[in-house]
Amino acid sequence: MTVTILHLLGSAGVEGTGVARIVAALAQDPSRHYRHHVCFLHGTGPLADYLQQQGVASTCAIDLRNPGSSAWRLWRLLRKLKPAIVHQHAGGPRLTRLLHWLSEARLIVHVHSTIDEQTLHSGAPQLSPLADLVIANSQAAASHINDARCRVIHAGVHVPAGLGSVASTSQALVVGAAGRLASVKGYEFLVRAFAKVAAAFPQARLLICGDGPLRSDLQQQIRRLDCSHCIDLALWCEDYPQRAQAWDIFVQPSIDEGLPISLLEAMAAGLPVIGSNTGGIPEVIVDGVTGLLVMPADVDALAAALRTLLRDADLRARLGKAARQHIVQHFSSDKMRSEIHQLYASLTSPSP
């Protein structure tokens, strides 16, 4: 029997790509036991098409800024789909209570981050007691949740079968970063750190892929530092994991973080990585083994780590190989999907 899962996601814009990748991975189920639907809470966008291409059965959208109409549309959707489980990735405890009132489906709340992008305040998320289970995407996220319902399931990503399919067209050493251009991601510190090393490595180039509220500020910072010739801001691209294979180094300079999908994808592609020692990042980067860790917002430490990797090709190769193997063993989409499907089964299996 096919079991219907309704996923509630926040944004259908590129800033929601990480969570959308998780849902897409859950839909790649060889047994076809679960049928996945997605409802976006903040209107439609490009991720709706992306998920349809990845095998998610259907997508729709509501707008929580209009509580009356959104509750009505959500009720109609629940009545149409009759999901066994609602997997809530966004929306907060009020939405959980509304779902409990509108449907008899079992409820899972998935905590992907405990950081507020606007205030950079980290703390325990508000959770409704009506949820049946809570998933935290990292031990760091779980540490903020004192709740017996909480299960830690690390995010997982697809590991490409072969590497090197995307060849670089230049002799430059490309340092890459990818994600939402927001304060919590720490890109201003990466730009400052790269400016410190650029003169010593004229063949190096920094490429930041993403979009968000800090794009204009970062562009102005790059100009002030006179680094327009070696630092580029590119828009987020859907095929980022394939393009990243042509990079030489990946940096995740976050101030705080759950478990960034872009970092996992870079490691799966065999890239040596530098990450901030915060949130869930040290759960995937073993310092000196699968990458390098630096303290968040420490420009000098980040510059030193960049120098270390830019001047040592053998170290880049060793760290990249270890990073890829680490993802294969501990952070693959197959492992994540299996663990989440086990939770689905525990909620839908008949009681003895």
N, C-alpha and C positions, 0 to 999 in steps of 0.2 A: 504494500500500500504506500502511495506517495504521500509524504507529509509536507504540508505547506508552511513555509516560514516567511513572515513579513518582517523586513528590515526597515527601521526608521532611521534615516540619515539626515544630517543637518543641511549642508549646502551641496547643491549640484554643480557649483563652480569649481575651478581648479584647486581651490584651497581645501576641498574635501577629498582630494585624490587618494590620500593614504587609507582612509576608511573604506572608500569605494574599492580599492585594490583588495582589501580583506574580504569584502562581500563577494567580489568576483572569484577569489580563490575558493571560497566556500561553495560556489556554484559549480566548480569543476569536479563534480562527484561522479566517478565512474559507475556507481551503483544506481544513480538517478533516484535514490530513495527520498531526497528532499527537493522540493520545488521552491525556488527563492523568488520573492517579489520585493520591490523596493519602493518606499514612499519617501520623498524628500520633504523636509519640513519648512524649507525657506525658498520655495519656488523651483522652477526647472533650470536646466543648464546643460553643459556638454557632458557631464558625467552620466546623465540619463542615457544618452546614446552609447557611451562607452560600456555601460553595464549591459545593455541589450546585446551589444556585440560579443560580450563575454558569456552570454548564456543565461542571464537573469531573465526570468519569464516575462516580466512586465514592469513598467515603471509608471509612477504617477507623482503628483506633487500637491501639497497643500501649503498654506501660508499661515503660520502660527501668529502672525501679527494681526490677524482677523479671527479672534477666538471663536465667534459664533459660526462662521462658515467653515472654518477648519474642523471644528468638532463634527459638524454635519457631514462633511466630505469623508472624514476619517471613519465615522459610523457606517457610511455607505460602503466604503472600501472593506471594512471588517466584515460586514454582512455579505459582501460579494465573495470574498476570498475564503472566509471561515478558516483563518490560520490556526494551526495547532499551537504555534509559538510566535510571539512578537518579540523580535530581537531589537532592542532599543539602543541605538548608538548615540543618540542626541535627544535633547528635549527636556531633561530634568524631571524632578519628582512630580510636578503637576501633571505632566503628560502621562507618567506612569499611573497616577491615580485615575486620570481620564480613561486610559486604556482598560484599567481594571473594571471601570464602570460600564464601558461600552462592549466589552468582549469577555468571553470565558477562556480565552487563550492563556497559556502559561507565558509569563513575562521574564525576559532576561535583560538586564541593564549592563551594557558594555562600557567600561571606563577606559577611554583611550588617553586621557591626559588629566592632570590635576592642577593645571596652570591656567590662569586667566590672562589672555593675551593683552588685555587693556591695562591691567594693574600689575601684571607679572607676579601676582600673589599665588602662592602655592598652598594648597590645603585640602582637607577632606571634602570630596564632593557630596552634595546633598543627595541622599538616596531614599526613595520611598520604601516603607516596610512591606508594600504590596508586591514587590518584585519577588519572583521565585528564586532567581539566582543572579549573582553579580559576577561579571568577568572583568578582571584587571589585565591590561596588556603587558604588564611588567611587575616585578616585585616592588619597584619604586612606587608605582601607582597603588599597589595593594597596601603599601605601608601607611597610606593615608586613610585606609578603609578598615575600621575595626568592626568587622561584620562577618558572622559565621557563614553567610551565604557566598562569600567572595572566593572565587577560584582564579588562580593566575594561569593564563594561557598566553604565552608570548606570541606576538604577531609573527607571521611567516610569509615568505616570498618565494616566487618561482626561481629556481636555479637553472640558468641556461645550460643546455647540454654541451655547448662548445664556446670557446672564447676567441676573440680576435676577429670576429666576422665583420666588425666595423673598423676599417683602417683609418688612421689619422692621415690627413692630407698635408700636414706641415711637420717641421722639425721641432716645433714648440713643445715644451712640457706643459701639459694642461692640468691645472688644479681646478677641480669642479666642485660645485655645491648646488643643491637643489632643494626647493621648498618654498613655503609661503614667506613673502618679504614682510615680516612682522618683527617687532622688537624682541620677542621671546626667542627668535631663531638666531640672534647674535651676529648677523651678517656685517654690521658696522665694525665689529671687532675683527672679523676676517679681512675686511677691506684694509683696515689700518695695519694689520699684521703683514698682509701681502705687500703693502707699500714699503714696509721696512726691509723686505728681502728682494724686492724687484730689481734694484740696481746690481746686486751681486749675481742675479740669475736672469740676464737679459733675454734668454730663450723661453722663460716661463711666462705663462698667461693664466689669469684667473677668470673663470666663467661661472657666473651664478645664474641658474635657471629658476625662474619663478615669477610670481606676481603678488602684489599686495600693497598695503597702505604705505610702506616705506620705500617704494620704488623711487619716487622723486627725491627723497632725502638721500638715498644711496647714490643716485646719479650725481647730486651736488657734491657729496663727499668725495666721490671718485675724481671729479673735476678739481676740487680744492687740493687734493693730494697730487695732482698732476699725473694721474695714472690712467687716463683714458686710453692710452696706447697699449696697456697691458691688462686692463680689467674690463670685462664686458658683462652687461646685464642682458640676459636673453629671456624671452617669455617661456613659461612652462610648456613643455611639449609632451604629448601623450606617449610617444615612444622613447621617453627619457632613458629607461633601462638599456635599450639598444645603443643609444647615442653615448651613454656613459662608458661603454666598453672602449671607446676611443680616448678616454681620459687617462691620465697617469696617476692622479691622486684625488681622493675625495675628502672633503672636510665637512663636519657637522659641528658648527660653533655655537650650539644652542645655549641659552641661559638656563633653561629648564626644558624637560622633554619627557614624554612617555616612552615610546619606543619608535623612533622615526623609520617609516617604511623606506624612504629614500636612502638612508644609511644601510639598511639591510640589503636593498637592491644593488647598491654599489659594491658591497662585500661579496654578494653572490656573483657579481661580474668579475671578481678577482682583483678589485682595486685595493691598494693600500689606503688606509683611512686614518684620519685624525678626528677625534671627537672630544667634546667637553665631558669632564668627569662629573656628570649630573644626571639626575633622573634615571631612566632605564638604559642610558648609553653604556655605562660600565658593565651592564649585564651581557652585552654583546661584544664590546671591545675589551679584550684582555691586554693590558698595557704591555707593549714590547713583544707581544705574541701574535695577536690578530689585528693590531693597530696601535696607535699612540693616543694617550689620554692627556689632556691639559685641563687646568682649572677654567671654568667659564669666565668670560670677560677678561682674561689675562692675555693681553696683546703680545707681551714679550714672550711668554711661554708658547703661544701659538706660532709666533714668528720663528722661534727656535725649532719647533717641530717641523715647520715647513722647510727650513734650511736642512734639517737632518734628512728628510725624504728627497728633497730636490737634488741633493748632491750624491745620493747613494742608490744607484739603480739596483744593486743586489738586495739591499734592504727592502726596497719597494716590491721586488719580485717575491721575496720570502714572506713579507707581511700579506701581500695580496693572495698568495696561494693558501696561507693559513686562514685568512679571512673567509675565503670561499668554502674551504672544508668545514669551518666552524658553522657557517650557515647551513650547509648540507646536513650536518649532524643535529643541529639544535634549533634552527629557525626557518625550516622549509615550510612552504605552504601546505605540503602534504601532512606534516606533523600537526600544524595548527588546525587544519580541517578535521583530521581524525579526532583531536581532543575536543573540539567544539561539537562535532557530531555525537560524541559520547555523551556530552551534556544534553543535547537535544533528545537522545534516546532515553536518558534518565528521566526526562520530564514527560515523555509521551508513552513510555512503556506502561502496560497495565499493572496495577498494584497486585502483589501476590495475595 
